[in-house]
Amino acid sequence: MVENDVKHIFAKNILKLRKNKNLTQQALADELNLGKTTVSQWESAQKLPNAGSIEKIASFFNIPKSALFEEGSSQFSTFGRMVSVPIVGKISCGNGILAFEEVENYEDTPADWVSDGDYFYLIAKGDSMIGARIHNGDLLLINKQETIEDGEIAAVLVNDEVYLKRVFRQNGSIILQSENAAYPPIVASPNNGNEIYIIGKLKKAIVNF
């Protein structure tokens, strides 16, 4: 995601957070030990907060840092209990059993986001899904499930590689469609000796700082 897009997403979110608490720009600035001008520049998408300010904002509003940069985050005021969700670096399969290996870290996540299933994060790589506003480095919240509907975006293990693509089925094959015209569809079929496993469905793509 380009910096200008991130600035505008953050601007909308910090404005919404401030108004949810009925704070003036000066009052929020005082809470964060910053100047009013800084808050004004955030809300007008002129600048982004530094790492220290991001920590302060997330702590003050009791939300995950990633939510500050998530487009359409309309439920800030409902964030309550947080849970740690693993960020998985590698997924493999042996004897038909998926193994989630190389847990790289854990991300604090609103419990409401993951209350309906078993979740984990992957980190987006490359630009093949930019048409779905998924960019390199984004955190991808995945709900573990073996079945999905045609056209949904899912994490799919093909042999030893995990793909995040829009998934379609055709004549016994799986078609993995990118959201970038520069990348042709990937067609995988068990008849060609491919091991194919639906790992889970994408729930959220989160800009992580």
KAQUILIN-V698309 format. One record per residue. N is the residue number from 1. SS is DSSP state (hx for helix, st for strand, lp for the rest). OMEGA is omega as a letter, one per 20 degrees, with the letter a starting at -180 (none if undefined). D_FIRST is the distance of its C-alpha to the first C-alpha in whole Angstrom. Layout:
N,SS,OMEGA,D_FIRST ; N,SS,OMEGA,D_FIRST
//
This chain:
1,lp,a,0 ; 2,lp,a,4 ; 3,hx,a,7 ; 4,hx,r,8 ; 5,hx,a,7 ; 6,hx,r,7 ; 7,hx,a,10 ; 8,hx,r,11 ; 9,hx,r,11 ; 10,hx,a,12 ; 11,hx,r,15 ; 12,hx,a,16 ; 13,hx,a,16 ; 14,hx,r,18 ; 15,hx,a,21 ; 16,hx,r,21 ; 17,hx,a,22 ; 18,hx,a,24 ; 19,hx,r,26 ; 20,hx,r,27 ; 21,lp,r,29 ; 22,lp,r,30 ; 23,lp,r,30 ; 24,lp,r,30 ; 25,hx,r,27 ; 26,hx,a,30 ; 27,hx,r,31 ; 28,hx,r,27 ; 29,hx,r,27 ; 30,hx,r,31 ; 31,hx,a,29 ; 32,lp,a,27 ; 33,lp,r,29 ; 34,lp,r,27 ; 35,lp,r,28 ; 36,hx,a,27 ; 37,hx,a,26 ; 38,hx,r,23 ; 39,hx,r,22 ; 40,hx,r,23 ; 41,hx,r,20 ; 42,hx,a,18 ; 43,hx,r,19 ; 44,lp,r,19 ; 45,lp,r,15 ; 46,lp,a,17 ; 47,lp,r,15 ; 48,lp,r,14 ; 49,lp,r,16 ; 50,lp,a,17 ; 51,hx,a,18 ; 52,hx,r,21 ; 53,hx,r,20 ; 54,hx,r,18 ; 55,hx,a,21 ; 56,hx,a,23 ; 57,hx,a,21 ; 58,hx,r,21 ; 59,hx,a,24 ; 60,hx,a,26 ; 61,hx,r,24 ; 62,lp,r,25 ; 63,lp,r,21 ; 64,lp,r,19 ; 65,hx,a,16 ; 66,hx,a,14 ; 67,hx,r,15 ; 68,hx,a,14 ; 69,hx,r,10 ; 70,lp,a,11 ; 71,lp,r,11 ; 72,lp,r,15 ; 73,lp,a,17 ; 74,lp,a,20 ; 75,lp,a,22 ; 76,hx,a,22 ; 77,hx,a,26 ; 78,hx,r,26 ; 79,lp,r,25 ; 80,lp,a,28 ; 81,lp,r,29 ; 82,st,r,26 ; 83,st,r,26 ; 84,st,r,25 ; 85,st,a,23 ; 86,st,r,23 ; 87,st,a,20 ; 88,st,a,22 ; 89,st,a,21 ; 90,st,r,24 ; 91,st,r,26 ; 92,st,a,29 ; 93,st,r,32 ; 94,st,a,36 ; 95,lp,r,38 ; 96,lp,a,36 ; 97,st,r,35 ; 98,st,r,31 ; 99,st,r,30 ; 100,st,a,27 ; 101,st,r,28 ; 102,st,r,26 ; 103,st,a,25 ; 104,st,a,22 ; 105,st,r,22 ; 106,st,a,22 ; 107,st,r,20 ; 108,st,a,22 ; 109,st,r,21 ; 110,st,a,23 ; 111,hx,r,26 ; 112,hx,a,26 ; 113,hx,a,23 ; 114,hx,a,25 ; 115,lp,a,28 ; 116,lp,a,29 ; 117,lp,r,28 ; 118,lp,a,27 ; 119,st,r,24 ; 120,st,r,22 ; 121,st,r,18 ; 122,st,r,17 ; 123,st,a,14 ; 124,lp,r,12 ; 125,lp,r,12 ; 126,lp,a,11 ; 127,lp,a,10 ; 128,lp,a,13 ; 129,lp,a,11 ; 130,hx,r,8 ; 131,hx,r,11 ; 132,hx,r,11 ; 133,lp,r,8 ; 134,lp,a,8 ; 135,lp,r,6 ; 136,lp,r,8 ; 137,lp,r,9 ; 138,lp,r,9 ; 139,st,a,12 ; 140,st,r,14 ; 141,st,a,17 ; 142,st,r,20 ; 143,st,a,23 ; 144,st,r,26 ; 145,lp,a,28 ; 146,lp,a,29 ; 147,lp,r,29 ; 148,lp,r,27 ; 149,lp,r,27 ; 150,lp,r,26 ; 151,lp,r,23 ; 152,lp,r,21 ; 153,st,a,18 ; 154,st,r,20 ; 155,st,a,20 ; 156,st,r,23 ; 157,st,r,25 ; 158,st,a,27 ; 159,lp,a,29 ; 160,lp,a,28 ; 161,st,r,24 ; 162,st,r,22 ; 163,st,r,19 ; 164,st,a,17 ; 165,st,r,18 ; 166,st,a,19 ; 167,st,r,23 ; 168,st,r,26 ; 169,st,r,30 ; 170,st,r,32 ; 171,lp,r,36 ; 172,lp,r,35 ; 173,st,r,32 ; 174,st,r,28 ; 175,st,a,26 ; 176,st,a,22 ; 177,st,r,20 ; 178,lp,r,17 ; 179,lp,r,14 ; 180,lp,a,14 ; 181,lp,r,17 ; 182,lp,a,17 ; 183,lp,r,18 ; 184,lp,r,22 ; 185,lp,r,23 ; 186,st,r,24 ; 187,st,a,28 ; 188,st,a,29 ; 189,st,r,33 ; 190,hx,a,35 ; 191,hx,r,38 ; 192,hx,r,36 ; 193,lp,r,36 ; 194,lp,r,33 ; 195,lp,a,32 ; 196,st,r,30 ; 197,st,r,29 ; 198,st,a,27 ; 199,st,a,25 ; 200,st,a,24 ; 201,st,r,22 ; 202,st,r,18 ; 203,st,a,18 ; 204,st,r,15 ; 205,st,a,11 ; 206,st,r,11 ; 207,lp,a,8 ; 208,lp,r,11 ; 209,lp,none,12
//
